[in-house]
Each structure stands twice: as C-alpha cells, then as structure tokens.
Amino acid sequence: MTHNNFIHSLEDQNPPPGAGPYLEALWYEHQGDWEKAHGIVQDIHTREASWVHAYLHRVEGDNGNAGYWYHKANKPFSALSLEEEWEEQVKYFSKG
C-alpha cells in the first residue's frame, strides 16, 4: 500500500484491500469511526498497534490512557498535533 493510494482511498466507502490493520484503523478514524478503529488495534499486541492505540486515545481526549499506550509502544507522548501524528503514522505504515 503506497501513501498516495492510501490517501486517495479516503474518498472511498471502504478501506483499501491489503492495507493491514494499522492503516485500516487510521482509515476508520479519519472517517470518524473511532470505535471501529479502536476495535481493530486494541487486541493486537505489538509496539506498532500500541502506537496507533495511543494516538486513538489522544483523539478521544484520554491523555492518561494515551500515555499508557505510548509507553507500551516505547515512544514518548506525542507533541505533534493530531493531524500531524495521523500523517506521521500513515507515512510510517505505508510504503512509497
């Protein structure tokens, strides 16, 4: 999944096939479906999922819970805006 393909998919009705769980969660969050996004990553036990999970709790406004997930991701609490962190994660999880 390239970055450009992912960004173009935001106009579609469904996430792009083959996006993987992290991009899929970010796609749903961008569409305003926080619950679906959270449901995707909450039971994946990787540092990458913890990073997306942390971002989602920032979106929710639960910074305490976000801090826990940043710690699990081995990352500092993000100082970026939500939009900047979303873009950072999309670039990280997409190719090209």
N, CA, C and O atoms as CSV, one atom per row, in Angstrom:
chain,resi,resn,atom,element,x,y,z
A,1,MET,N,N,0.853,-1.170,0.000
A,1,MET,CA,C,0.000,0.000,0.000
A,1,MET,C,C,0.899,1.233,0.000
A,1,MET,O,O,1.682,1.443,0.926
A,2,THR,N,N,0.778,2.035,-1.036
A,2,THR,CA,C,1.560,3.269,-1.067
A,2,THR,C,C,0.823,4.374,-0.320
A,2,THR,O,O,-0.388,4.311,-0.108
A,3,HIS,N,N,1.577,5.369,0.065
A,3,HIS,CA,C,0.999,6.519,0.764
A,3,HIS,C,C,-0.066,7.177,-0.109
A,3,HIS,O,O,-1.162,7.470,0.370
A,4,ASN,N,N,0.244,7.414,-1.388
A,4,ASN,CA,C,-0.724,8.069,-2.278
A,4,ASN,C,C,-1.988,7.241,-2.441
A,4,ASN,O,O,-3.092,7.786,-2.425
A,5,ASN,N,N,-1.837,5.920,-2.598
A,5,ASN,CA,C,-3.021,5.060,-2.725
A,5,ASN,C,C,-3.879,5.135,-1.469
A,5,ASN,O,O,-5.106,5.185,-1.545
A,6,PHE,N,N,-3.228,5.144,-0.326
A,6,PHE,CA,C,-3.982,5.224,0.918
A,6,PHE,C,C,-4.735,6.548,1.012
A,6,PHE,O,O,-5.920,6.565,1.344
A,7,ILE,N,N,-4.064,7.643,0.726
A,7,ILE,CA,C,-4.711,8.962,0.803
A,7,ILE,C,C,-5.900,9.030,-0.160
A,7,ILE,O,O,-6.949,9.567,0.197
A,8,HIS,N,N,-5.753,8.504,-1.351
A,8,HIS,CA,C,-6.863,8.505,-2.311
A,8,HIS,C,C,-8.021,7.627,-1.835
A,8,HIS,O,O,-9.178,7.892,-2.161
A,9,SER,N,N,-7.714,6.594,-1.073
A,9,SER,CA,C,-8.762,5.690,-0.587
A,9,SER,C,C,-9.683,6.359,0.430
A,9,SER,O,O,-10.763,5.844,0.717
A,10,LEU,N,N,-9.269,7.492,0.972
A,10,LEU,CA,C,-10.100,8.179,1.969
A,10,LEU,C,C,-11.415,8.671,1.364
A,10,LEU,O,O,-12.354,8.992,2.092
A,11,GLU,N,N,-11.480,8.729,0.036
A,11,GLU,CA,C,-12.705,9.131,-0.658
A,11,GLU,C,C,-13.630,7.940,-0.910
A,11,GLU,O,O,-14.766,8.125,-1.346
A,12,ASP,N,N,-13.160,6.725,-0.643
A,12,ASP,CA,C,-13.924,5.505,-0.908
A,12,ASP,C,C,-14.838,5.160,0.264
A,12,ASP,O,O,-14.750,5.744,1.344
A,13,GLN,N,N,-15.712,4.198,0.015
A,13,GLN,CA,C,-16.665,3.741,1.033
A,13,GLN,C,C,-16.043,2.781,2.043
A,13,GLN,O,O,-16.538,2.637,3.161
A,14,ASN,N,N,-14.955,2.128,1.641
A,14,ASN,CA,C,-14.308,1.120,2.478
A,14,ASN,C,C,-12.801,1.326,2.449
A,14,ASN,O,O,-12.265,1.920,1.513
A,15,PRO,N,N,-12.120,0.830,3.479
A,15,PRO,CA,C,-10.650,0.934,3.471
A,15,PRO,C,C,-10.088,0.125,2.308
A,15,PRO,O,O,-10.735,-0.809,1.832
A,16,PRO,N,N,-8.911,0.470,1.855
A,16,PRO,CA,C,-8.337,-0.253,0.720
A,16,PRO,C,C,-7.972,-1.687,1.090
A,16,PRO,O,O,-7.480,-1.942,2.189
A,17,PRO,N,N,-8.213,-2.619,0.175
A,17,PRO,CA,C,-7.819,-4.001,0.456
A,17,PRO,C,C,-6.308,-4.094,0.641
A,17,PRO,O,O,-5.542,-3.428,-0.055
A,18,GLY,N,N,-5.902,-4.911,1.567
A,18,GLY,CA,C,-4.481,-5.122,1.801
A,18,GLY,C,C,-3.788,-4.019,2.576
A,18,GLY,O,O,-2.559,-3.988,2.640
A,19,ALA,N,N,-4.551,-3.115,3.165
A,19,ALA,CA,C,-3.952,-2.006,3.907
A,19,ALA,C,C,-3.271,-2.473,5.189
A,19,ALA,O,O,-2.334,-1.832,5.662
A,20,GLY,N,N,-3.726,-3.559,5.739
A,20,GLY,CA,C,-3.207,-4.020,7.027
A,20,GLY,C,C,-3.950,-3.340,8.164
A,20,GLY,O,O,-4.597,-2.315,7.953
A,21,PRO,N,N,-3.866,-3.894,9.362
A,21,PRO,CA,C,-4.682,-3.399,10.465
A,21,PRO,C,C,-4.370,-1.976,10.910
A,21,PRO,O,O,-5.279,-1.254,11.319
A,22,TYR,N,N,-3.117,-1.555,10.843
A,22,TYR,CA,C,-2.771,-0.229,11.349
A,22,TYR,C,C,-3.321,0.859,10.425
A,22,TYR,O,O,-3.920,1.831,10.887
A,23,LEU,N,N,-3.114,0.690,9.130
A,23,LEU,CA,C,-3.673,1.670,8.186
A,23,LEU,C,C,-5.200,1.603,8.167
A,23,LEU,O,O,-5.871,2.626,8.031
A,24,GLU,N,N,-5.733,0.409,8.301
A,24,GLU,CA,C,-7.187,0.279,8.343
A,24,GLU,C,C,-7.757,1.048,9.535
A,24,GLU,O,O,-8.761,1.747,9.402
A,25,ALA,N,N,-7.122,0.918,10.690
A,25,ALA,CA,C,-7.575,1.651,11.874
A,25,ALA,C,C,-7.480,3.158,11.637
A,25,ALA,O,O,-8.395,3.897,11.999
A,26,LEU,N,N,-6.395,3.613,11.038
A,26,LEU,CA,C,-6.233,5.044,10.750
A,26,LEU,C,C,-7.255,5.514,9.720
A,26,LEU,O,O,-7.732,6.646,9.793
A,27,TRP,N,N,-7.594,4.656,8.764
A,27,TRP,CA,C,-8.609,4.989,7.767
A,27,TRP,C,C,-9.964,5.212,8.458
A,27,TRP,O,O,-10.637,6.214,8.215
A,28,TYR,N,N,-10.353,4.259,9.325
A,28,TYR,CA,C,-11.640,4.385,10.021
A,28,TYR,C,C,-11.663,5.611,10.936
A,28,TYR,O,O,-12.672,6.311,11.010
A,29,GLU,N,N,-10.571,5.868,11.622
A,29,GLU,CA,C,-10.541,7.051,12.486
A,29,GLU,C,C,-10.732,8.314,11.651
A,29,GLU,O,O,-11.466,9.221,12.046
A,30,HIS,N,N,-10.078,8.370,10.510
A,30,HIS,CA,C,-10.209,9.538,9.629
A,30,HIS,C,C,-11.646,9.705,9.159
A,30,HIS,O,O,-12.102,10.827,8.937
A,31,GLN,N,N,-12.362,8.593,9.006
A,31,GLN,CA,C,-13.760,8.642,8.571
A,31,GLN,C,C,-14.713,8.957,9.729
A,31,GLN,O,O,-15.921,9.084,9.526
A,32,GLY,N,N,-14.169,9.081,10.932
A,32,GLY,CA,C,-14.997,9.419,12.088
A,32,GLY,C,C,-15.517,8.217,12.855
A,32,GLY,O,O,-16.361,8.369,13.739
A,33,ASP,N,N,-15.029,7.026,12.535
A,33,ASP,CA,C,-15.482,5.820,13.224
A,33,ASP,C,C,-14.410,5.378,14.220
A,33,ASP,O,O,-13.696,4.401,13.997
A,34,TRP,N,N,-14.318,6.122,15.325
A,34,TRP,CA,C,-13.311,5.847,16.350
A,34,TRP,C,C,-13.473,4.442,16.917
A,34,TRP,O,O,-12.485,3.738,17.123
A,35,GLU,N,N,-14.704,4.035,17.168
A,35,GLU,CA,C,-14.950,2.717,17.770
A,35,GLU,C,C,-14.412,1.596,16.888
A,35,GLU,O,O,-13.772,0.671,17.388
A,36,LYS,N,N,-14.661,1.665,15.595
A,36,LYS,CA,C,-14.155,0.649,14.668
A,36,LYS,C,C,-12.632,0.662,14.669
A,36,LYS,O,O,-12.003,-0.394,14.730
A,37,ALA,N,N,-12.035,1.850,14.602
A,37,ALA,CA,C,-10.574,1.973,14.615
A,37,ALA,C,C,-9.999,1.354,15.885
A,37,ALA,O,O,-9.035,0.590,15.828
A,38,HIS,N,N,-10.580,1.679,17.008
A,38,HIS,CA,C,-10.110,1.172,18.299
A,38,HIS,C,C,-10.255,-0.339,18.368
A,38,HIS,O,O,-9.368,-1.032,18.866
A,39,GLY,N,N,-11.378,-0.849,17.868
A,39,GLY,CA,C,-11.614,-2.292,17.883
A,39,GLY,C,C,-10.567,-3.068,17.093
A,39,GLY,O,O,-10.249,-4.209,17.427
A,40,ILE,N,N,-10.042,-2.456,16.060
A,40,ILE,CA,C,-9.035,-3.121,15.237
A,40,ILE,C,C,-7.719,-3.294,15.988
A,40,ILE,O,O,-7.114,-4.365,15.928
A,41,VAL,N,N,-7.269,-2.264,16.691
A,41,VAL,CA,C,-5.935,-2.314,17.302
A,41,VAL,C,C,-5.906,-2.754,18.755
A,41,VAL,O,O,-4.841,-3.101,19.264
A,42,GLN,N,N,-7.032,-2.751,19.430
A,42,GLN,CA,C,-6.984,-2.987,20.871
A,42,GLN,C,C,-6.516,-4.387,21.261
A,42,GLN,O,O,-6.004,-4.567,22.366
A,43,ASP,N,N,-6.673,-5.364,20.405
A,43,ASP,CA,C,-6.258,-6.718,20.757
A,43,ASP,C,C,-5.014,-7.185,20.007
A,43,ASP,O,O,-4.688,-8.372,20.021
A,44,ILE,N,N,-4.317,-6.251,19.348
A,44,ILE,CA,C,-3.052,-6.589,18.697
A,44,ILE,C,C,-1.937,-6.161,19.647
A,44,ILE,O,O,-1.881,-5.009,20.077
A,45,HIS,N,N,-1.070,-7.085,19.962
A,45,HIS,CA,C,-0.054,-6.846,20.991
A,45,HIS,C,C,1.325,-6.630,20.368
A,45,HIS,O,O,2.243,-7.430,20.551
A,46,THR,N,N,1.443,-5.524,19.626
A,46,THR,CA,C,2.727,-5.131,19.059
A,46,THR,C,C,2.983,-3.677,19.432
A,46,THR,O,O,2.059,-2.965,19.825
A,47,ARG,N,N,4.210,-3.241,19.312
A,47,ARG,CA,C,4.520,-1.835,19.582
A,47,ARG,C,C,3.813,-0.933,18.570
A,47,ARG,O,O,3.369,0.164,18.909
A,48,GLU,N,N,3.714,-1.404,17.330
A,48,GLU,CA,C,3.042,-0.597,16.300
A,48,GLU,C,C,1.568,-0.393,16.635
A,48,GLU,O,O,1.051,0.717,16.518
A,49,ALA,N,N,0.898,-1.456,17.048
A,49,ALA,CA,C,-0.519,-1.331,17.424
A,49,ALA,C,C,-0.667,-0.428,18.645
A,49,ALA,O,O,-1.618,0.347,18.742
A,50,SER,N,N,0.277,-0.533,19.572
A,50,SER,CA,C,0.227,0.331,20.756
A,50,SER,C,C,0.372,1.795,20.366
A,50,SER,O,O,-0.256,2.661,20.976
A,51,TRP,N,N,1.183,2.081,19.369
A,51,TRP,CA,C,1.352,3.457,18.901
A,51,TRP,C,C,0.046,3.990,18.313
A,51,TRP,O,O,-0.374,5.099,18.640
A,52,VAL,N,N,-0.593,3.206,17.451
A,52,VAL,CA,C,-1.884,3.626,16.894
A,52,VAL,C,C,-2.902,3.754,18.013
A,52,VAL,O,O,-3.691,4.699,18.029
A,53,HIS,N,N,-2.895,2.817,18.943
A,53,HIS,CA,C,-3.816,2.837,20.079
A,53,HIS,C,C,-3.630,4.119,20.892
A,53,HIS,O,O,-4.606,4.745,21.304
A,54,ALA,N,N,-2.375,4.503,21.118
A,54,ALA,CA,C,-2.085,5.738,21.849
A,54,ALA,C,C,-2.665,6.942,21.124
A,54,ALA,O,O,-3.304,7.799,21.735
A,55,TYR,N,N,-2.439,7.001,19.819
A,55,TYR,CA,C,-2.982,8.103,19.020
A,55,TYR,C,C,-4.507,8.151,19.149
A,55,TYR,O,O,-5.083,9.224,19.327
A,56,LEU,N,N,-5.148,7.004,19.060
A,56,LEU,CA,C,-6.613,6.977,19.148
A,56,LEU,C,C,-7.110,7.508,20.488
A,56,LEU,O,O,-8.133,8.191,20.546
A,57,HIS,N,N,-6.390,7.199,21.567
A,57,HIS,CA,C,-6.816,7.724,22.867
A,57,HIS,C,C,-6.554,9.228,22.973
A,57,HIS,O,O,-7.270,9.927,23.690
A,58,ARG,N,N,-5.549,9.728,22.277
A,58,ARG,CA,C,-5.382,11.192,22.195
A,58,ARG,C,C,-6.580,11.805,21.486
A,58,ARG,O,O,-7.114,12.822,21.928
A,59,VAL,N,N,-7.002,11.190,20.388
A,59,VAL,CA,C,-8.174,11.685,19.651
A,59,VAL,C,C,-9.379,11.717,20.582
A,59,VAL,O,O,-10.162,12.666,20.567
A,60,GLU,N,N,-9.519,10.687,21.380
A,60,GLU,CA,C,-10.635,10.572,22.321
A,60,GLU,C,C,-10.554,11.618,23.425
A,60,GLU,O,O,-11.560,11.945,24.053
A,61,GLY,N,N,-9.349,12.143,23.659
A,61,GLY,CA,C,-9.166,13.109,24.733
A,61,GLY,C,C,-8.751,12.467,26.048
A,61,GLY,O,O,-8.749,13.126,27.088
A,62,ASP,N,N,-8.400,11.192,26.009
A,62,ASP,CA,C,-7.997,10.456,27.208
A,62,ASP,C,C,-6.473,10.370,27.238
A,62,ASP,O,O,-5.893,9.341,26.890
A,63,ASN,N,N,-5.831,11.461,27.659
A,63,ASN,CA,C,-4.375,11.522,27.633
A,63,ASN,C,C,-3.708,10.557,28.614
A,63,ASN,O,O,-2.588,10.108,28.371
A,64,GLY,N,N,-4.372,10.240,29.700
A,64,GLY,CA,C,-3.813,9.275,30.642
A,64,GLY,C,C,-3.686,7.906,29.992
A,64,GLY,O,O,-2.640,7.263,30.081
A,65,ASN,N,N,-4.743,7.469,29.344
A,65,ASN,CA,C,-4.723,6.187,28.649
A,65,ASN,C,C,-3.758,6.239,27.471
A,65,ASN,O,O,-3.056,5.265,27.202
A,66,ALA,N,N,-3.716,7.369,26.767
A,66,ALA,CA,C,-2.781,7.536,25.654
A,66,ALA,C,C,-1.348,7.363,26.154
A,66,ALA,O,O,-0.541,6.696,25.507
A,67,GLY,N,N,-1.031,7.958,27.295
A,67,GLY,CA,C,0.305,7.846,27.853
A,67,GLY,C,C,0.696,6.400,28.119
A,67,GLY,O,O,1.830,5.995,27.863
A,68,TYR,N,N,-0.250,5.629,28.633
A,68,TYR,CA,C,-0.002,4.207,28.870
A,68,TYR,C,C,0.388,3.522,27.568
A,68,TYR,O,O,1.354,2.760,27.536
A,69,TRP,N,N,-0.356,3.784,26.490
A,69,TRP,CA,C,-0.102,3.113,25.210
A,69,TRP,C,C,1.167,3.628,24.538
A,69,TRP,O,O,1.847,2.860,23.858
A,70,TYR,N,N,1.503,4.894,24.709
A,70,TYR,CA,C,2.797,5.372,24.195
A,70,TYR,C,C,3.931,4.620,24.900
A,70,TYR,O,O,4.911,4.223,24.270
A,71,HIS,N,N,3.784,4.433,26.196
A,71,HIS,CA,C,4.794,3.690,26.948
A,71,HIS,C,C,4.924,2.268,26.399
A,71,HIS,O,O,6.036,1.775,26.210
A,72,LYS,N,N,3.778,1.602,26.140
A,72,LYS,CA,C,3.795,0.245,25.586
A,72,LYS,C,C,4.441,0.233,24.197
A,72,LYS,O,O,5.053,-0.759,23.800
A,73,ALA,N,N,4.301,1.340,23.463
A,73,ALA,CA,C,4.892,1.450,22.126
A,73,ALA,C,C,6.364,1.841,22.188
A,73,ALA,O,O,7.048,1.876,21.166
A,74,ASN,N,N,6.845,2.135,23.392
A,74,ASN,CA,C,8.218,2.605,23.592
A,74,ASN,C,C,8.448,3.935,22.866
A,74,ASN,O,O,9.486,4.147,22.241
A,75,LYS,N,N,7.459,4.817,22.966
A,75,LYS,CA,C,7.529,6.134,22.339
A,75,LYS,C,C,7.151,7.195,23.371
A,75,LYS,O,O,6.356,6.930,24.273
A,76,PRO,N,N,7.718,8.389,23.240
A,76,PRO,CA,C,7.293,9.476,24.124
A,76,PRO,C,C,5.893,9.947,23.734
A,76,PRO,O,O,5.442,9.736,22.609
A,77,PHE,N,N,5.225,10.579,24.676
A,77,PHE,CA,C,3.913,11.162,24.382
A,77,PHE,C,C,4.096,12.165,23.241
A,77,PHE,O,O,4.975,13.024,23.306
A,78,SER,N,N,3.291,12.061,22.226
A,78,SER,CA,C,3.474,12.882,21.034
A,78,SER,C,C,3.226,14.362,21.313
A,78,SER,O,O,2.247,14.732,21.960
A,79,ALA,N,N,4.129,15.197,20.814
A,79,ALA,CA,C,3.963,16.649,20.891
A,79,ALA,C,C,3.378,17.202,19.597
A,79,ALA,O,O,3.148,18.405,19.478
A,80,LEU,N,N,3.137,16.315,18.623
A,80,LEU,CA,C,2.563,16.745,17.349
A,80,LEU,C,C,1.069,17.013,17.509
A,80,LEU,O,O,0.439,16.537,18.453
A,81,SER,N,N,0.515,17.779,16.578
A,81,SER,CA,C,-0.939,17.907,16.538
A,81,SER,C,C,-1.508,16.543,16.146
A,81,SER,O,O,-0.785,15.685,15.641
A,82,LEU,N,N,-2.791,16.351,16.379
A,82,LEU,CA,C,-3.420,15.089,15.990
A,82,LEU,C,C,-3.271,14.851,14.491
A,82,LEU,O,O,-2.989,13.732,14.063
A,83,GLU,N,N,-3.459,15.901,13.694
A,83,GLU,CA,C,-3.343,15.769,12.239
A,83,GLU,C,C,-1.919,15.373,11.836
A,83,GLU,O,O,-1.726,14.544,10.947
A,84,GLU,N,N,-0.937,15.966,12.493
A,84,GLU,CA,C,0.462,15.649,12.179
A,84,GLU,C,C,0.812,14.218,12.588
A,84,GLU,O,O,1.527,13.519,11.869
A,85,GLU,N,N,0.310,13.791,13.732
A,85,GLU,CA,C,0.614,12.427,14.154
A,85,GLU,C,C,-0.084,11.415,13.248
A,85,GLU,O,O,0.496,10.379,12.920
A,86,TRP,N,N,-1.315,11.702,12.842
A,86,TRP,CA,C,-2.014,10.817,11.904
A,86,TRP,C,C,-1.181,10.670,10.630
A,86,TRP,O,O,-0.964,9.558,10.148
A,87,GLU,N,N,-0.721,11.791,10.092
A,87,GLU,CA,C,0.077,11.757,8.862
A,87,GLU,C,C,1.391,11.012,9.091
A,87,GLU,O,O,1.820,10.245,8.229
A,88,GLU,N,N,2.032,11.227,10.233
A,88,GLU,CA,C,3.276,10.526,10.552
A,88,GLU,C,C,3.046,9.011,10.552
A,88,GLU,O,O,3.847,8.257,9.999
A,89,GLN,N,N,1.963,8.577,11.168
A,89,GLN,CA,C,1.675,7.154,11.227
A,89,GLN,C,C,1.330,6.598,9.843
A,89,GLN,O,O,1.780,5.511,9.480
A,90,VAL,N,N,0.538,7.336,9.078
A,90,VAL,CA,C,0.209,6.870,7.728
A,90,VAL,C,C,1.480,6.703,6.905
A,90,VAL,O,O,1.640,5.699,6.211
A,91,LYS,N,N,2.375,7.665,6.976
A,91,LYS,CA,C,3.635,7.556,6.230
A,91,LYS,C,C,4.460,6.371,6.727
A,91,LYS,O,O,5.066,5.661,5.925
A,92,TYR,N,N,4.489,6.157,8.012
A,92,TYR,CA,C,5.269,5.065,8.586
A,92,TYR,C,C,4.735,3.709,8.116
A,92,TYR,O,O,5.513,2.827,7.751
A,93,PHE,N,N,3.412,3.543,8.124
A,93,PHE,CA,C,2.820,2.245,7.822
A,93,PHE,C,C,2.595,2.005,6.329
A,93,PHE,O,O,2.339,0.874,5.916
A,94,SER,N,N,2.689,3.049,5.527
A,94,SER,CA,C,2.561,2.872,4.079
A,94,SER,C,C,3.937,2.874,3.444
A,94,SER,O,O,4.927,3.249,4.073
A,95,LYS,N,N,3.986,2.458,2.210
A,95,LYS,CA,C,5.259,2.388,1.500
A,95,LYS,C,C,5.211,3.357,0.320
A,95,LYS,O,O,4.220,3.429,-0.407
A,96,GLY,N,N,6.290,4.089,0.153
A,96,GLY,CA,C,6.405,4.948,-1.033
A,96,GLY,C,C,5.663,6.228,-0.981
A,96,GLY,O,O,5.706,7.006,-1.935
